[in-house]
Amino acid sequence: MSYQSNSKGYYGDFGGAYIPEMMYQNIHHLQNCYLDIMESDEFKKEFKLLLQDYAGRPSPLYYSDRLSEHYNTHVYLKREDLNHTGSHKINNTIGQILLAKRLGKTRIIAETGAGQHGVATATVCARAGLECIVYMGALDVDRQSPNVEKMKMLGAEVRPVHSGNKTLKDATNEAIRDWINNPVDTHYIIGSVVGPHPYPDMVARFQSVISEEMRVQLKEKTGRETPDYVIACVGGGSNAAGAFYHFLDNPDVKLVAVEAAGKGIETGESAATTQLGRPGILHGSRSLLMQTPDGQVIEPYSISAGLDYPGIGPMHANLFTSKRAVFLSATDDEALKAALYLSQKEGIIPALESAHALAALEMIDFKPDDIVVVNISGRGDKDMETYLNYYQSVR
Ligand SMILES: *Cc1c(COP(=O)(O)O)cnc(C)c1O
């Protein structure tokens, strides 16, 4: 069984392209040409060079003595937090801007939650000299103001979205609306492995550099290319897709995806899609989705803006139902504790999203000789206000 998408963009029962007729031409064109473009030698060369010289790849694989001792196992941290712009998001935006140029597009739109994808998109647009418009929920504009300022300084226009609960889902709706109205000159850079085919597959391929590097780095450090565990947080699922990608067909590698439980799965304030969701269609693909009995999307909640999404990419829906990956969830409190712990034991302040993956270390019984890789998807600069509030309350 393959865990990759088929040519129609299906991962098992999930995926596809459920789109309004007015998006058809854009999506169809992208479906027809994305692989040819991505697999051309010229594209691969340019992408690789930018990942290296502009984004700073390869990102280090760091052996954490202190976490290893604490959990009585071997813990490695994949340092996506050290990338230019502070997260894994830059891998995808570099890839998509190169694609957009080859498609002859002159205007870029994007949605953003925590602002990391917005900043990464504004960054590559500045470099490419393309107009950039970022849709962002009004609540997220408030709670992630450093990233809003960065986008503006980079020359992007940030459009606050006031519908729904004013977070990521609503920003995505608005970006899709824009694309329908501007189909000819505009490329939509989606920030995760969500959306209609070919986005989930395309974004997963751009992010797969994470696990490609891990294999080389693990071989160098441990003599083995494969670890026993790979742990990553899941919003839409792009950092997890990248961290899992080259291990999908190694059944001995346990893949652990960590969702945001918010205030607790039973509280009605959470974003743990696999635990609470049912199959449904959102933003152009069939996947698992938090919804009411009559199919209305339930507003998600997480303290972490990057995980505050009611769906999950179709790759992950399939990894969940096929049981290839284990899905755990961490509450706001568990993530905050894990972030403080890493900060004080290793001198690394992780993004709140990544802290959910770290929290999973508490939930698994590792053997002393296990090799565990935690994907640190981003750095915590953008979350300092949240962290300081928490830190003051526990001191
Ligand atoms: C956006 C973001 C996430 C969540 O998105 P995925 O597509 O699930 O990876 C996680 N961590 C960081 C640092 C982010 O910026």
The ligand as an SDF file (V2000), in Angstrom:
LIG
                    3D

 15 15  0  0  0  0  0  0  0  0999 V2000
    2.4380   26.9660   10.4480 C   0  0  0  0  0  0  0  0  0  0  0  0
    3.1900   26.2820   11.4850 C   0  0  0  0  0  0  0  0  0  0  0  0
    2.8390   24.9970   11.9200 C   0  0  0  0  0  0  0  0  0  0  0  0
    1.5990   24.2860   11.4830 C   0  0  0  0  0  0  0  0  0  0  0  0
    1.5050   24.0240   10.1210 O   0  0  0  0  0  0  0  0  0  0  0  0
    1.7690   22.6040    9.5010 P   0  0  0  0  0  0  0  0  0  0  0  0
    1.3530   22.7490    8.0890 O   0  0  0  0  0  0  0  0  0  0  0  0
    0.9350   21.6210   10.2540 O   0  0  0  0  0  0  0  0  0  0  0  0
    3.2110   22.3160    9.6530 O   0  0  0  0  0  0  0  0  0  0  0  0
    3.6540   24.3770   12.8560 C   0  0  0  0  0  0  0  0  0  0  0  0
    4.7520   24.9880   13.3540 N   0  0  0  0  0  0  0  0  0  0  0  0
    5.1170   26.2280   12.9600 C   0  0  0  0  0  0  0  0  0  0  0  0
    6.3310   26.8470   13.5530 C   0  0  0  0  0  0  0  0  0  0  0  0
    4.3530   26.9090   12.0150 C   0  0  0  0  0  0  0  0  0  0  0  0
    4.7310   28.1360   11.6450 O   0  0  0  0  0  0  0  0  0  0  0  0
  1  2  1  0
  2  3  1  0
  2 14  2  0
  3  4  1  0
  3 10  2  0
  4  5  1  0
  5  6  1  0
  6  7  2  0
  6  8  1  0
  6  9  1  0
 10 11  1  0
 11 12  2  0
 12 13  1  0
 12 14  1  0
 14 15  1  0
M  END
$$$$
